[in-house]
Amino acid sequence: AVLGTYPDGLPVSAAEIKAKSLCARYAENYSALKNKVIVSSSDAHYLWDINEKENFFELECADAADSIRRALLNKLRGE
């Protein structure tokens, strides 16, 4: 769904953009995105729309579920 513009002052630390290739253009159009963590994902309805391995987070943490979960949440919060 397209929800419209990305308002300045929105109190969030991350934003999702479907296509990673559009991140730079959106950052130009919406200055509020410049300091956000950008998550690129897809709600694929067709096989050719599924994101491949280039979408990932690099997390520095122990190889345990709790550590990974904590590191991911911190990343999304912009910490």
PyMOL commands that place a pseudoatom at each C-alpha (Angstrom):
pseudoatom trace, name=CA, resn=ALA, resi=1, chain=A, elem=C, hetatm=0, pos=[0.000, 0.000, 0.000]
pseudoatom trace, name=CA, resn=VAL, resi=2, chain=A, elem=C, hetatm=0, pos=[1.137, 3.520, -0.643]
pseudoatom trace, name=CA, resn=LEU, resi=3, chain=A, elem=C, hetatm=0, pos=[0.400, 5.694, 2.347]
pseudoatom trace, name=CA, resn=GLY, resi=4, chain=A, elem=C, hetatm=0, pos=[1.394, 9.038, 0.855]
pseudoatom trace, name=CA, resn=THR, resi=5, chain=A, elem=C, hetatm=0, pos=[4.126, 11.418, 1.930]
pseudoatom trace, name=CA, resn=TYR, resi=6, chain=A, elem=C, hetatm=0, pos=[6.642, 10.839, 4.695]
pseudoatom trace, name=CA, resn=PRO, resi=7, chain=A, elem=C, hetatm=0, pos=[6.041, 13.638, 7.211]
pseudoatom trace, name=CA, resn=ASP, resi=8, chain=A, elem=C, hetatm=0, pos=[8.824, 15.579, 8.918]
pseudoatom trace, name=CA, resn=GLY, resi=9, chain=A, elem=C, hetatm=0, pos=[9.001, 15.061, 12.663]
pseudoatom trace, name=CA, resn=LEU, resi=10, chain=A, elem=C, hetatm=0, pos=[7.570, 11.537, 12.654]
pseudoatom trace, name=CA, resn=PRO, resi=11, chain=A, elem=C, hetatm=0, pos=[8.913, 9.971, 15.891]
pseudoatom trace, name=CA, resn=VAL, resi=12, chain=A, elem=C, hetatm=0, pos=[10.320, 6.754, 14.409]
pseudoatom trace, name=CA, resn=SER, resi=13, chain=A, elem=C, hetatm=0, pos=[13.906, 5.611, 13.892]
pseudoatom trace, name=CA, resn=ALA, resi=14, chain=A, elem=C, hetatm=0, pos=[13.347, 3.372, 10.841]
pseudoatom trace, name=CA, resn=ALA, resi=15, chain=A, elem=C, hetatm=0, pos=[11.341, 3.311, 7.629]
pseudoatom trace, name=CA, resn=GLU, resi=16, chain=A, elem=C, hetatm=0, pos=[10.569, 0.537, 5.161]
pseudoatom trace, name=CA, resn=ILE, resi=17, chain=A, elem=C, hetatm=0, pos=[10.975, 1.035, 1.435]
pseudoatom trace, name=CA, resn=LYS, resi=18, chain=A, elem=C, hetatm=0, pos=[10.004, -1.867, -0.791]
pseudoatom trace, name=CA, resn=ALA, resi=19, chain=A, elem=C, hetatm=0, pos=[12.670, -1.483, -3.465]
pseudoatom trace, name=CA, resn=LYS, resi=20, chain=A, elem=C, hetatm=0, pos=[16.232, -0.878, -2.277]
pseudoatom trace, name=CA, resn=SER, resi=21, chain=A, elem=C, hetatm=0, pos=[16.917, 0.878, -5.587]
pseudoatom trace, name=CA, resn=LEU, resi=22, chain=A, elem=C, hetatm=0, pos=[14.448, 3.657, -4.614]
pseudoatom trace, name=CA, resn=CYS, resi=23, chain=A, elem=C, hetatm=0, pos=[16.126, 4.597, -1.309]
pseudoatom trace, name=CA, resn=ALA, resi=24, chain=A, elem=C, hetatm=0, pos=[18.274, 7.419, -2.717]
pseudoatom trace, name=CA, resn=ARG, resi=25, chain=A, elem=C, hetatm=0, pos=[15.367, 8.986, -4.612]
pseudoatom trace, name=CA, resn=TYR, resi=26, chain=A, elem=C, hetatm=0, pos=[13.083, 8.853, -1.562]
pseudoatom trace, name=CA, resn=ALA, resi=27, chain=A, elem=C, hetatm=0, pos=[15.807, 10.379, 0.630]
pseudoatom trace, name=CA, resn=GLU, resi=28, chain=A, elem=C, hetatm=0, pos=[16.003, 13.294, -1.847]
pseudoatom trace, name=CA, resn=ASN, resi=29, chain=A, elem=C, hetatm=0, pos=[12.221, 13.780, -1.841]
pseudoatom trace, name=CA, resn=TYR, resi=30, chain=A, elem=C, hetatm=0, pos=[11.680, 13.271, 1.890]
pseudoatom trace, name=CA, resn=SER, resi=31, chain=A, elem=C, hetatm=0, pos=[14.372, 14.917, 4.017]
pseudoatom trace, name=CA, resn=ALA, resi=32, chain=A, elem=C, hetatm=0, pos=[13.005, 13.175, 7.134]
pseudoatom trace, name=CA, resn=LEU, resi=33, chain=A, elem=C, hetatm=0, pos=[14.358, 9.869, 5.770]
pseudoatom trace, name=CA, resn=LYS, resi=34, chain=A, elem=C, hetatm=0, pos=[17.983, 11.022, 5.762]
pseudoatom trace, name=CA, resn=ASN, resi=35, chain=A, elem=C, hetatm=0, pos=[18.636, 10.075, 9.399]
pseudoatom trace, name=CA, resn=LYS, resi=36, chain=A, elem=C, hetatm=0, pos=[16.506, 6.934, 9.499]
pseudoatom trace, name=CA, resn=VAL, resi=37, chain=A, elem=C, hetatm=0, pos=[17.487, 3.284, 9.355]
pseudoatom trace, name=CA, resn=ILE, resi=38, chain=A, elem=C, hetatm=0, pos=[16.066, 2.080, 6.036]
pseudoatom trace, name=CA, resn=VAL, resi=39, chain=A, elem=C, hetatm=0, pos=[14.667, -1.435, 5.876]
pseudoatom trace, name=CA, resn=SER, resi=40, chain=A, elem=C, hetatm=0, pos=[14.207, -2.782, 2.372]
pseudoatom trace, name=CA, resn=SER, resi=41, chain=A, elem=C, hetatm=0, pos=[11.749, -5.627, 2.083]
pseudoatom trace, name=CA, resn=SER, resi=42, chain=A, elem=C, hetatm=0, pos=[8.961, -6.882, -0.083]
pseudoatom trace, name=CA, resn=ASP, resi=43, chain=A, elem=C, hetatm=0, pos=[5.488, -8.207, 0.273]
pseudoatom trace, name=CA, resn=ALA, resi=44, chain=A, elem=C, hetatm=0, pos=[6.056, -10.369, -2.793]
pseudoatom trace, name=CA, resn=HIS, resi=45, chain=A, elem=C, hetatm=0, pos=[3.061, -11.750, -4.610]
pseudoatom trace, name=CA, resn=TYR, resi=46, chain=A, elem=C, hetatm=0, pos=[5.136, -13.151, -7.486]
pseudoatom trace, name=CA, resn=LEU, resi=47, chain=A, elem=C, hetatm=0, pos=[8.323, -15.243, -7.453]
pseudoatom trace, name=CA, resn=TRP, resi=48, chain=A, elem=C, hetatm=0, pos=[10.255, -12.610, -9.435]
pseudoatom trace, name=CA, resn=ASP, resi=49, chain=A, elem=C, hetatm=0, pos=[9.456, -9.988, -6.748]
pseudoatom trace, name=CA, resn=ILE, resi=50, chain=A, elem=C, hetatm=0, pos=[11.064, -11.927, -3.887]
pseudoatom trace, name=CA, resn=ASN, resi=51, chain=A, elem=C, hetatm=0, pos=[14.075, -10.118, -2.480]
pseudoatom trace, name=CA, resn=GLU, resi=52, chain=A, elem=C, hetatm=0, pos=[17.287, -12.072, -2.715]
pseudoatom trace, name=CA, resn=LYS, resi=53, chain=A, elem=C, hetatm=0, pos=[20.258, -12.292, -0.367]
pseudoatom trace, name=CA, resn=GLU, resi=54, chain=A, elem=C, hetatm=0, pos=[21.359, -8.658, -0.827]
pseudoatom trace, name=CA, resn=ASN, resi=55, chain=A, elem=C, hetatm=0, pos=[18.924, -7.522, 1.882]
pseudoatom trace, name=CA, resn=PHE, resi=56, chain=A, elem=C, hetatm=0, pos=[20.410, -8.129, 5.315]
pseudoatom trace, name=CA, resn=PHE, resi=57, chain=A, elem=C, hetatm=0, pos=[21.489, -6.509, 8.584]
pseudoatom trace, name=CA, resn=GLU, resi=58, chain=A, elem=C, hetatm=0, pos=[25.034, -6.790, 9.867]
pseudoatom trace, name=CA, resn=LEU, resi=59, chain=A, elem=C, hetatm=0, pos=[24.794, -7.230, 13.618]
pseudoatom trace, name=CA, resn=GLU, resi=60, chain=A, elem=C, hetatm=0, pos=[27.701, -7.453, 16.025]
pseudoatom trace, name=CA, resn=CYS, resi=61, chain=A, elem=C, hetatm=0, pos=[26.477, -9.826, 18.702]
pseudoatom trace, name=CA, resn=ALA, resi=62, chain=A, elem=C, hetatm=0, pos=[26.768, -13.318, 20.091]
pseudoatom trace, name=CA, resn=ASP, resi=63, chain=A, elem=C, hetatm=0, pos=[25.333, -16.178, 18.065]
pseudoatom trace, name=CA, resn=ALA, resi=64, chain=A, elem=C, hetatm=0, pos=[22.322, -16.667, 20.346]
pseudoatom trace, name=CA, resn=ALA, resi=65, chain=A, elem=C, hetatm=0, pos=[18.646, -15.848, 19.815]
pseudoatom trace, name=CA, resn=ASP, resi=66, chain=A, elem=C, hetatm=0, pos=[18.430, -13.315, 22.664]
pseudoatom trace, name=CA, resn=SER, resi=67, chain=A, elem=C, hetatm=0, pos=[21.576, -11.491, 21.543]
pseudoatom trace, name=CA, resn=ILE, resi=68, chain=A, elem=C, hetatm=0, pos=[20.424, -11.375, 17.920]
pseudoatom trace, name=CA, resn=ARG, resi=69, chain=A, elem=C, hetatm=0, pos=[16.952, -10.136, 18.889]
pseudoatom trace, name=CA, resn=ARG, resi=70, chain=A, elem=C, hetatm=0, pos=[18.400, -7.412, 21.141]
pseudoatom trace, name=CA, resn=ALA, resi=71, chain=A, elem=C, hetatm=0, pos=[20.914, -6.297, 18.482]
pseudoatom trace, name=CA, resn=LEU, resi=72, chain=A, elem=C, hetatm=0, pos=[18.222, -6.162, 15.784]
pseudoatom trace, name=CA, resn=LEU, resi=73, chain=A, elem=C, hetatm=0, pos=[15.866, -4.098, 17.943]
pseudoatom trace, name=CA, resn=ASN, resi=74, chain=A, elem=C, hetatm=0, pos=[18.707, -1.726, 18.832]
pseudoatom trace, name=CA, resn=LYS, resi=75, chain=A, elem=C, hetatm=0, pos=[19.548, -1.347, 15.123]
pseudoatom trace, name=CA, resn=LEU, resi=76, chain=A, elem=C, hetatm=0, pos=[15.930, -0.549, 14.255]
pseudoatom trace, name=CA, resn=ARG, resi=77, chain=A, elem=C, hetatm=0, pos=[15.798, 2.005, 17.083]
pseudoatom trace, name=CA, resn=GLY, resi=78, chain=A, elem=C, hetatm=0, pos=[18.862, 3.689, 15.613]
pseudoatom trace, name=CA, resn=GLU, resi=79, chain=A, elem=C, hetatm=0, pos=[21.034, 2.917, 18.643]
for i in range(1, 79): cmd.bond("trace and resi %d" % i, "trace and resi %d" % (i + 1))
show_as sticks, trace
zoom trace
